Amino acid sequence: MNKMNKVGYYFLNLLIGLIIVQTLSTLSTIMVLSGLVLLIIHSLIIYYVFNDQFLYLIYLFSLCIMNTSDKMGGIVLAPTVIFISCIFSPGRFEVKDKFIKSSIFILLMTTYLGYIIKNKADMMDIMQSFIIFTGCLLTFVYIQNFKFTINHINLIFKTFTFCSILLFFVALNQKFVFIDTSIPLLGSESWDSTVSEVGIYYGNRMPSLLFDYELFQELSLLFFILAFTIMADKKSMAFFRFKAGPAILVLISFLNMILTGTRSGFLLLFGFLLIFVWLRIKNFFSSQVWILILFLAILIPIVVNYGEVFGLDYLINRFKEIDLRNVGLRNIISGEEMNRAYVYAEGYKRLAEENWLLGFGYGTGQSNNLAWFSNLGATGMIEIRDFHSLYICMPMIYGWIGGVTYLFIIIYLIILLFQKFLKFSDSPLGSLILGLALLFFFFLLNEIKINSLRIYNYHFMIWILMGFGFSISRIKSISDEGSLVY
């Protein structure tokens, strides 16, 4: 199979998966179950018939970009079935890092105990929650042990670009309604609504397939950080055989951020650029500087001339509402100046209501809402979906023990990646490693004002990215033939 045919084969399977996963966006239980059966069949074909485990990993990632029903575990059901079926395969689920092994054990035990002791949902919801959480952990363990090649990394970036472009055009359709349809893959929230209704409900802040403009903004920011870090390094571009892909991903990610109308992403983007320049200052005095100049030469005219089309004027007006004199640690904690004062207060009130040594355990929307809103149940509070901060919402889900463990896994990953970057700073691997370190660093910063747990498929996506990050952190060197040595 030649290179072009192989890329086509990969993207055809990703598209088939997204077409199938639409069936989970319906109120019909029969349709949802039919979609889940098709996802399992397609997964088994990719994993066992095609024998292409890498394709299956990027397939799982692509499914995460669409917010779908969590019935029977949703999109996590298929990997749960497959990874349990091969859990005793030699080497595939080995965790060599003692800290990660201990952390996974703690997270498993506290979550499962939370289901038994703390969770007040019915048995069906707890079983579905068990599938979701177990599938996330199994996928993470599998990916962190996967040995990626240069071609794999090239295809991963192509997958990120494919997902970003799809999210971009769906968001544009939601904004301008080129095609008013009930098809979820084109932007409707479900088969029982239309694309035009999305614009009416969300106004100037497009949610795309995630149906959450804040998480859409965060994902776009993470893609921007990773792609920009690679794009600015000529050695990495050549080593991974990238062409225009990273630049396209940077541009599309930037436009997606504008479409969300979310201010925090641009503030963090500015912070990222400052840190990037500080860490890679020598790049600005080498041949790579022309890449950044070219990027700015293309981006600035697009923003100036077409910014209003994508909603830049709305974003600028929102920035004008910020009073910089009142921005400080106290107001960040209280939520003042971030439109979070009310929801933070409700979150702190909920934290004071119970002992959160154990949480409810991560799972379905019904179960998570019981954790956040107690007797108010799945509908939550009329005014809010959750408490708009991972750090406030997490104790109710994972408990203090599990929540701190989850955060420590990410912090540990950031430390490992920065340590590896110091070793490979002048290597073609340096930019990829640095990009991943900064991706997770700014993820944790952005989570001060948003809750990545609110949508199960997005939380699954973060576990997938974490697995990828740990795998890259295990690379020891580049061989004489130019391949990655684990």
PLY file of the C-alpha trace (Angstrom):
ply
format ascii 1.0
element vertex 486
property float x
property float y
property float z
element edge 485
property int vertex1
property int vertex2
end_header
0.00 0.00 0.00
1.54 3.33 -1.08
1.66 6.36 1.21
-1.38 8.18 -0.24
-3.53 5.06 -0.18
-2.53 4.36 3.42
-3.50 7.86 4.54
-6.80 7.47 2.69
-7.39 4.10 4.35
-6.78 5.65 7.77
-9.07 8.64 7.26
-11.80 6.51 5.69
-11.95 4.44 8.87
-11.99 7.58 11.04
-14.86 8.96 8.99
-16.79 5.68 9.19
-16.38 5.78 12.98
-17.73 9.34 13.16
-20.68 8.43 10.93
-21.50 5.47 13.18
-21.10 7.45 16.40
-23.85 9.84 15.25
-26.34 7.14 16.16
-25.53 7.81 19.83
-27.02 11.31 19.44
-30.60 10.14 19.53
-33.24 9.58 22.19
-33.98 6.12 20.79
-32.43 3.41 22.96
-32.62 0.95 20.05
-30.66 3.33 17.78
-28.06 3.91 20.48
-27.61 0.18 21.08
-27.40 -0.42 17.31
-24.69 2.22 17.06
-22.75 0.69 19.94
-22.89 -2.75 18.29
-21.60 -1.24 15.02
-18.79 0.53 16.88
-17.77 -2.73 18.53
-17.84 -4.59 15.20
-15.82 -1.86 13.46
-13.37 -1.80 16.38
-12.91 -5.59 16.24
-12.28 -5.41 12.50
-9.63 -2.71 12.89
-7.95 -4.32 15.88
-8.09 -8.02 14.98
-8.85 -8.32 11.24
-6.76 -5.39 9.96
-4.40 -6.04 12.89
-3.73 -2.29 12.98
-3.50 -1.28 16.64
-2.17 2.18 15.80
-5.17 2.91 13.58
-7.39 1.87 16.45
-5.72 4.40 18.78
-6.26 7.37 16.44
-9.74 5.99 15.70
-10.57 6.25 19.41
-9.21 9.79 19.54
-11.32 10.90 16.57
-14.49 9.54 18.19
-13.85 11.81 21.19
-14.48 15.02 19.26
-18.25 14.40 19.15
-20.35 14.75 22.30
-22.53 11.65 22.39
-24.73 9.62 24.73
-22.98 7.73 27.54
-25.47 4.84 27.52
-23.69 1.52 28.14
-20.42 3.42 28.33
-20.84 5.25 25.01
-17.71 5.34 22.86
-15.68 3.82 25.72
-17.63 0.54 25.54
-15.73 -0.78 22.50
-12.21 -0.21 23.87
-13.31 -1.68 27.21
-14.41 -4.87 25.44
-11.31 -5.07 23.23
-8.71 -4.22 25.85
-10.23 -6.62 28.39
-10.11 -9.31 25.70
-6.35 -8.85 25.31
-5.44 -7.72 28.82
-3.29 -10.80 29.40
-1.35 -10.38 26.16
2.36 -10.23 27.04
3.70 -6.68 27.34
0.62 -4.81 26.13
-0.57 -3.71 29.57
2.74 -3.54 31.37
3.41 -0.42 33.45
7.13 -0.15 34.21
7.02 3.22 35.93
6.44 2.55 39.65
4.84 5.94 40.29
2.32 5.48 37.49
1.61 1.90 38.56
0.93 3.02 42.14
-1.16 5.99 40.98
-3.33 3.82 38.73
-3.89 1.37 41.59
-4.91 4.20 43.96
-7.23 5.74 41.37
-8.83 2.37 40.62
-9.37 1.50 44.27
-10.74 4.90 45.31
-13.04 5.07 42.28
-14.42 1.56 42.71
-14.89 2.15 46.44
-16.65 5.40 45.55
-19.13 3.48 43.41
-19.83 1.09 46.30
-19.79 3.41 49.31
-20.55 6.92 48.08
-22.46 6.82 44.81
-26.23 7.22 45.16
-27.07 6.48 41.52
-29.02 3.38 40.57
-27.20 0.14 39.76
-27.52 0.61 35.99
-25.78 3.98 36.14
-23.02 2.61 38.35
-22.43 -0.27 35.91
-22.25 2.18 33.00
-19.89 4.40 35.02
-17.70 1.37 35.69
-17.44 0.74 31.93
-16.51 4.37 31.19
-13.85 4.69 33.87
-12.36 1.22 33.31
-12.19 1.82 29.55
-10.41 5.15 30.08
-7.80 3.55 32.34
-7.25 0.51 30.12
-6.81 2.74 27.06
-4.34 4.95 28.94
-2.29 1.95 30.10
-2.27 0.50 26.60
-1.16 3.73 24.91
1.55 4.62 27.43
3.12 1.26 26.62
2.76 1.65 22.83
5.96 2.21 20.84
5.30 4.91 18.28
7.33 5.31 15.10
8.13 8.44 13.10
5.35 7.57 10.63
2.94 7.11 13.54
3.68 10.59 14.87
3.26 12.07 11.41
-0.16 10.38 11.16
-1.12 11.52 14.66
-0.63 15.14 13.58
-2.63 14.45 10.42
-5.40 13.09 12.66
-5.30 16.22 14.85
-5.51 18.35 11.69
-8.38 16.26 10.30
-10.31 16.62 13.56
-9.63 20.38 13.78
-10.72 21.03 10.20
-13.91 19.03 10.75
-14.62 20.93 13.97
-13.94 24.21 12.14
-16.37 23.60 9.29
-19.05 22.30 11.65
-18.66 25.47 13.78
-18.93 27.61 10.62
-22.10 25.77 9.65
-23.51 26.42 13.12
-22.66 30.10 12.78
-23.88 30.72 9.21
-26.18 27.69 8.65
-25.05 26.79 5.13
-26.86 23.46 5.55
-29.76 23.39 8.00
-30.08 19.75 8.90
-30.66 17.39 11.81
-27.51 15.37 11.00
-25.23 15.59 14.09
-22.02 15.32 12.06
-22.99 18.58 10.34
-23.67 20.43 13.58
-27.07 19.61 15.04
-27.09 18.69 18.71
-29.18 15.59 18.07
-31.38 13.98 15.45
-34.29 15.76 17.14
-32.94 19.30 16.55
-31.50 21.34 13.67
-28.30 23.26 13.04
-30.14 26.61 13.03
-31.36 25.95 16.59
-27.74 25.71 17.74
-26.96 29.27 16.67
-30.11 30.54 18.39
-29.21 28.80 21.65
-25.45 29.47 21.74
-25.44 32.93 20.15
-21.94 34.02 19.07
-20.06 31.19 20.79
-19.92 28.14 18.56
-19.64 24.73 20.32
-18.98 22.59 17.19
-19.29 18.81 17.66
-18.29 18.92 21.33
-21.34 21.06 22.09
-19.33 22.94 24.66
-17.58 26.09 23.43
-15.24 26.22 26.45
-13.94 22.69 25.90
-13.81 23.35 22.14
-11.65 26.39 22.92
-9.40 24.39 25.24
-8.86 21.61 22.71
-8.04 24.21 20.04
-5.53 25.84 22.40
-3.85 22.48 23.09
-3.61 21.73 19.36
-2.18 25.22 18.73
0.52 24.79 21.40
1.65 21.40 20.14
1.59 22.32 16.45
3.26 25.73 16.91
6.11 24.23 18.92
6.78 21.72 16.13
6.29 24.24 13.32
8.93 26.57 14.73
11.62 23.87 14.64
13.06 23.12 11.23
14.83 19.96 12.45
11.63 18.49 13.85
9.71 19.35 10.70
12.26 17.47 8.60
12.71 14.54 11.00
8.98 13.74 11.25
8.53 14.49 7.53
5.99 17.23 8.13
5.10 19.56 5.31
2.40 22.22 5.72
0.42 20.16 8.27
1.54 21.83 11.52
1.06 25.32 10.02
-2.47 24.40 8.89
-3.23 22.99 12.35
-1.98 26.21 13.98
-4.11 28.39 11.69
-7.29 26.31 12.03
-6.84 26.06 15.80
-6.50 29.83 16.06
-9.68 30.40 14.02
-11.52 27.81 16.11
-10.53 29.72 19.25
-12.04 32.88 17.77
-15.26 31.03 16.91
-15.67 29.99 20.58
-15.59 33.63 21.75
-13.66 32.55 24.87
-11.18 35.05 26.34
-9.09 32.78 28.55
-7.68 30.83 25.61
-6.10 33.95 24.14
-4.68 35.03 27.49
-3.08 31.60 27.87
-1.96 31.71 24.24
-0.05 34.90 25.00
1.48 33.23 28.06
2.48 30.22 25.96
4.25 32.42 23.41
6.21 34.17 26.17
7.34 30.86 27.69
8.09 29.43 24.25
10.32 32.38 23.33
12.12 32.11 26.67
12.75 28.37 26.26
13.61 28.47 22.56
15.14 31.93 22.23
18.06 30.66 20.17
15.58 29.64 17.47
14.94 33.30 16.89
18.56 33.79 15.91
18.75 30.83 13.56
17.31 29.83 10.22
14.01 28.87 11.83
12.97 32.47 12.39
11.64 32.75 8.84
9.00 30.12 9.68
7.57 32.33 12.43
7.76 35.45 10.27
5.96 33.64 7.45
3.31 32.38 9.85
2.65 35.88 11.20
2.64 37.31 7.68
-0.18 34.91 6.78
-2.10 35.01 10.06
-2.23 38.76 10.74
-3.87 39.76 7.40
-6.42 36.95 7.79
-7.34 38.11 11.29
-7.45 41.81 10.32
-9.52 41.31 7.18
-11.75 38.40 8.15
-11.76 38.45 11.95
-15.31 39.81 12.21
-16.58 36.97 10.05
-15.39 34.49 12.66
-16.58 36.59 15.62
-13.45 38.55 16.53
-15.50 41.70 17.24
-17.54 39.80 19.82
-14.36 38.50 21.43
-12.82 41.99 21.57
-15.94 43.36 23.26
-15.72 40.61 25.88
-12.11 41.55 26.57
-13.20 45.13 27.19
-15.38 43.89 30.06
-12.31 42.80 32.07
-11.19 45.22 34.79
-7.46 44.52 35.15
-7.38 46.43 38.45
-9.48 43.71 40.07
-7.59 40.70 38.69
-5.65 38.92 41.45
-5.34 35.63 43.31
-8.31 36.40 45.57
-10.60 37.07 42.61
-9.33 33.99 40.79
-10.20 31.82 43.80
-13.59 33.47 44.22
-14.32 33.56 40.48
-14.66 37.34 40.31
-13.69 38.90 36.97
-14.04 35.45 35.34
-17.86 35.21 35.38
-17.44 32.44 37.94
-18.40 34.03 41.28
-21.81 32.35 41.53
-20.78 28.88 40.34
-17.61 28.87 42.50
-19.68 29.81 45.56
-22.08 26.94 44.84
-19.11 24.60 44.41
-17.53 25.58 47.72
-20.94 25.12 49.36
-21.21 21.61 47.92
-17.68 20.76 49.12
-18.72 21.70 52.65
-21.80 19.46 52.60
-20.06 16.07 52.70
-16.81 14.28 53.44
-15.05 13.91 50.09
-12.26 11.53 51.04
-13.97 9.32 48.45
-15.95 10.70 45.54
-18.85 9.21 43.60
-16.47 7.80 41.00
-16.28 9.05 37.42
-19.06 7.98 35.12
-22.29 8.88 33.38
-23.82 12.34 33.31
-26.51 11.14 35.72
-23.93 9.88 38.21
-21.67 12.93 37.90
-24.58 15.31 38.37
-25.61 13.49 41.52
-22.10 14.07 42.82
-22.14 17.77 41.95
-25.75 18.61 42.78
-26.82 15.93 45.27
-30.60 15.50 45.34
-31.08 17.83 42.36
-30.02 14.88 40.20
-29.28 14.76 36.48
-30.84 18.11 35.64
-28.47 19.88 38.02
-29.15 23.51 38.81
-31.07 25.50 36.25
-28.35 28.15 36.04
-25.25 25.93 35.83
-24.06 22.57 34.46
-21.28 22.17 37.03
-18.91 24.38 39.01
-16.77 25.43 36.04
-13.45 24.38 37.54
-11.77 20.99 37.49
-10.29 21.70 40.92
-13.69 22.30 42.51
-15.52 19.53 40.65
-12.90 16.80 41.02
-13.25 16.02 44.77
-16.91 15.12 44.26
-15.99 12.71 41.47
-12.63 11.18 42.38
-12.51 12.24 46.04
-9.56 14.04 47.60
-7.36 10.94 47.38
-8.24 10.02 43.80
-8.41 13.64 42.64
-4.94 14.50 43.95
-3.65 11.26 42.40
-5.11 12.19 38.99
-3.50 15.63 39.18
-0.18 14.14 40.30
-0.18 11.85 37.25
-0.41 14.91 34.98
2.15 16.91 36.97
4.50 13.92 36.97
4.09 13.68 33.19
4.95 17.37 32.78
8.09 16.92 34.92
9.16 13.84 32.94
8.67 15.66 29.65
10.59 18.75 30.76
13.43 16.53 31.98
13.44 14.72 28.65
13.38 18.06 26.82
16.57 19.16 28.58
18.21 15.99 27.27
16.85 16.34 23.73
16.68 20.14 23.44
18.97 20.17 20.38
17.48 17.00 18.93
14.60 16.76 16.42
12.64 15.19 19.30
13.03 18.30 21.44
10.11 20.26 20.02
7.66 17.35 20.22
8.59 16.72 23.85
8.44 20.41 24.74
5.11 20.79 22.94
3.57 17.97 24.96
4.95 19.37 28.23
3.49 22.81 27.49
0.22 21.24 26.32
-0.40 19.62 29.71
0.94 22.62 31.63
-1.56 24.96 29.98
-4.29 22.35 30.25
-3.92 22.50 34.04
-3.93 26.32 33.97
-7.04 26.50 31.82
-8.84 24.00 34.06
-8.98 26.68 36.76
-12.04 28.04 34.95
-13.44 25.02 33.14
-14.24 21.41 34.04
-12.91 18.78 31.63
-14.92 16.11 33.50
-18.24 17.50 32.33
-18.26 15.49 29.06
-17.17 11.88 29.27
-15.72 11.73 25.74
-13.54 14.79 26.42
-12.24 13.26 29.65
-11.49 10.10 27.64
-9.57 12.23 25.14
-7.38 13.66 27.92
-6.53 10.12 29.05
-5.56 9.27 25.46
-3.30 12.33 25.22
-1.75 11.47 28.59
-0.98 7.97 27.35
0.67 9.42 24.26
2.69 11.81 26.44
4.00 9.03 28.69
4.92 6.92 25.66
6.95 9.78 24.17
8.63 10.37 27.55
9.96 6.79 27.38
11.96 7.37 24.17
15.65 6.84 24.90
17.34 7.98 21.71
17.28 8.18 17.94
18.97 5.27 16.18
21.62 5.66 13.47
18.91 4.81 10.95
16.79 7.69 12.25
14.13 5.70 14.10
12.88 6.09 17.67
14.50 3.85 20.29
12.44 2.91 23.36
0 1
1 2
2 3
3 4
4 5
5 6
6 7
7 8
8 9
9 10
10 11
11 12
12 13
13 14
14 15
15 16
16 17
17 18
18 19
19 20
20 21
21 22
22 23
23 24
24 25
25 26
26 27
27 28
28 29
29 30
30 31
31 32
32 33
33 34
34 35
35 36
36 37
37 38
38 39
39 40
40 41
41 42
42 43
43 44
44 45
45 46
46 47
47 48
48 49
49 50
50 51
51 52
52 53
53 54
54 55
55 56
56 57
57 58
58 59
59 60
60 61
61 62
62 63
63 64
64 65
65 66
66 67
67 68
68 69
69 70
70 71
71 72
72 73
73 74
74 75
75 76
76 77
77 78
78 79
79 80
80 81
81 82
82 83
83 84
84 85
85 86
86 87
87 88
88 89
89 90
90 91
91 92
92 93
93 94
94 95
95 96
96 97
97 98
98 99
99 100
100 101
101 102
102 103
103 104
104 105
105 106
106 107
107 108
108 109
109 110
110 111
111 112
112 113
113 114
114 115
115 116
116 117
117 118
118 119
119 120
120 121
121 122
122 123
123 124
124 125
125 126
126 127
127 128
128 129
129 130
130 131
131 132
132 133
133 134
134 135
135 136
136 137
137 138
138 139
139 140
140 141
141 142
142 143
143 144
144 145
145 146
146 147
147 148
148 149
149 150
150 151
151 152
152 153
153 154
154 155
155 156
156 157
157 158
158 159
159 160
160 161
161 162
162 163
163 164
164 165
165 166
166 167
167 168
168 169
169 170
170 171
171 172
172 173
173 174
174 175
175 176
176 177
177 178
178 179
179 180
180 181
181 182
182 183
183 184
184 185
185 186
186 187
187 188
188 189
189 190
190 191
191 192
192 193
193 194
194 195
195 196
196 197
197 198
198 199
199 200
200 201
201 202
202 203
203 204
204 205
205 206
206 207
207 208
208 209
209 210
210 211
211 212
212 213
213 214
214 215
215 216
216 217
217 218
218 219
219 220
220 221
221 222
222 223
223 224
224 225
225 226
226 227
227 228
228 229
229 230
230 231
231 232
232 233
233 234
234 235
235 236
236 237
237 238
238 239
239 240
240 241
241 242
242 243
243 244
244 245
245 246
246 247
247 248
248 249
249 250
250 251
251 252
252 253
253 254
254 255
255 256
256 257
257 258
258 259
259 260
260 261
261 262
262 263
263 264
264 265
265 266
266 267
267 268
268 269
269 270
270 271
271 272
272 273
273 274
274 275
275 276
276 277
277 278
278 279
279 280
280 281
281 282
282 283
283 284
284 285
285 286
286 287
287 288
288 289
289 290
290 291
291 292
292 293
293 294
294 295
295 296
296 297
297 298
298 299
299 300
300 301
301 302
302 303
303 304
304 305
305 306
306 307
307 308
308 309
309 310
310 311
311 312
312 313
313 314
314 315
315 316
316 317
317 318
318 319
319 320
320 321
321 322
322 323
323 324
324 325
325 326
326 327
327 328
328 329
329 330
330 331
331 332
332 333
333 334
334 335
335 336
336 337
337 338
338 339
339 340
340 341
341 342
342 343
343 344
344 345
345 346
346 347
347 348
348 349
349 350
350 351
351 352
352 353
353 354
354 355
355 356
356 357
357 358
358 359
359 360
360 361
361 362
362 363
363 364
364 365
365 366
366 367
367 368
368 369
369 370
370 371
371 372
372 373
373 374
374 375
375 376
376 377
377 378
378 379
379 380
380 381
381 382
382 383
383 384
384 385
385 386
386 387
387 388
388 389
389 390
390 391
391 392
392 393
393 394
394 395
395 396
396 397
397 398
398 399
399 400
400 401
401 402
402 403
403 404
404 405
405 406
406 407
407 408
408 409
409 410
410 411
411 412
412 413
413 414
414 415
415 416
416 417
417 418
418 419
419 420
420 421
421 422
422 423
423 424
424 425
425 426
426 427
427 428
428 429
429 430
430 431
431 432
432 433
433 434
434 435
435 436
436 437
437 438
438 439
439 440
440 441
441 442
442 443
443 444
444 445
445 446
446 447
447 448
448 449
449 450
450 451
451 452
452 453
453 454
454 455
455 456
456 457
457 458
458 459
459 460
460 461
461 462
462 463
463 464
464 465
465 466
466 467
467 468
468 469
469 470
470 471
471 472
472 473
473 474
474 475
475 476
476 477
477 478
478 479
479 480
480 481
481 482
482 483
483 484
484 485
